[in-house]
């Protein structure tokens, strides 16, 4: 039997605006015990940020500085297996559940694994192509899946600068 993401999603979703400051968002994250924040301008979803993206920034920096503008979304009726497949393909840790233009909820990698242990294998296939880590994955410059640390070291040509050398 297939299960829709709407049965698992966290709702309501705490959103932030594009002018939100890092310090404000980190305080909100602590208060609400949240990690992912969709960014909304008017009625449009314009990005998403997770607290791991904010750790090295100054509290007065704007979150849009590091926000991911390609937000992965699914409709509420999407099946969990499809959400897991999309997470693995896109190398993300959360998906925003959207119906038309309305944000309905948010589903994380952890939510999927807790709901269906069989999805763990599918999600486990998504790893950083440089170091093998499974969390905080992002699309790299050449389309490869990279963790936040390796992405910061990736060069624009898609090759990973791991340091060292002569």
N, C-alpha and C positions, 0 to 999 in steps of 0.2 A: 504494500500500500504506500502510495506517495503522499508526502506531507508538504503543504504549502508554507512558504516563508512567513506568511501572515500569522501562522500559529506559533511562531518562534520569535518573531521580531520584537525588539525592545521599542516600546512606544509609551508616551509621546517622546519624540526626539528633541534633545536640547540642541538648538542651532545657534550660530553666532553670525554676526555681520562681517562684511569684508574689512571694516575699519577696526575690528577687535584687536586689542593689544595682547601680546604674549602673556604678560603678568596676569591680566584679567582672565584669560582662558585657563591658565594653570590653576588659578584660585577656583574657578568654576569647576574644573576637573576634580580638584580635591573635595570641594563641597558636595558635588553630585556623584562622586565616585565613577567618573566616566573617562574614557580614553579617546573617543572619536567624536569630532564635531563637524557636521555638515555646515557649510558656509552659504548663507542665503542673502541675496540682494533683491529687495522687493519680493517678488514671488518666484524668483529664479534660483536654482541650485547652481552656485558658481565655483564651488570647490569643497574640499574636505581636508581636515588636518587632524593628526593624532598627536597626543602629548609628546610622543618620542621625537616628533619633528621639531618641537619647540625647545628642547632641553639646552641647546647651545646658543640660544638667542637672548638678547637683552629684553628685560620685561617691557620696555617701551617700544619694541619692534612690533610692526603689524603682522598678524598671522598670515596674511596673503603673500608675504615674502617667501614662505615655504609651503604654502597650500598646494595640494594636488588638484589641478583644474580639470583633469579627466576623471570624473567621479563615476565609479562603477555602480550601476543601478539595476534593479529588477522590479517587476510588478509584484503586487502582493500574492498573486496566484502562482508565481513561479515555484517550482518544486525545490526542496532542499538540495537534492542531488545536482540540480542545474546551478544553484547558487554556489555550491562547493566547486563545481567545474569552472565556473566563471572566476571565482576567487583564485583558483590555481592557475588558470590561464593568464589572468591579469596581474598576478603577484601582489594581491592586496589582502589586508586583514579584516576588512569590513565592506559591506555592501549596503547602500541606501535603498530602502524600499520606497518606490515612488508609483503613485497612480495619477495619470495625466501629469500635472505639474505639482501635485501635493505630496509632500514627504509624509509617509505613513509610519515608517519605522526604520530600524537599523539592525542588521544581522552581522555578527562577528564570526571569525574562524572558531573561537572557543564555543560560541553558541551552537554551531553546527556539529562540532565534535561531541559536545555534551548531549545533543539530541539524538545523534545516530553515530555510534562508534565506527560503523563501516565507512563513514565519510572521512574518517581520519586518514585512511590510506590514500584517498584521492587528494586530500589536502596536503599530505606529507610529500607528495610529488613536487609540490611547489617549494623550491629551495633556492637560496642564493647561489647563482652559478659560480661565484667566486669562492665563497667560504662554506657553503652548505647549510647555513642557518635557515630556520623555517619561519621566523617572525619578522615583522616590520619590513616586508618585501615591497619593492617598488619596481616599475618597469625601468630598465637601464637605457642608456642612449642608443644602443643598437637593438633594443627590443628584448634583451636578456633580462632575467629576473635577478635583481640585486637587493641585498639588505641595505638599510639606511647607511651603515658605516661604509660598505663597499661602494655604494652609489656616490658617496661624497668623494671617494678616491678615483672614480671612473673618469676617464678623459672623454672628451666630446666625440672622439672617433670610435667609441665603443669598447676600447681596450681598457683593461683595469690597470691602473698604476699602483702596484703593491709596494713601491719604495725599494730601497736597497740598490743593488747594481753598482757598476763602476762609474 
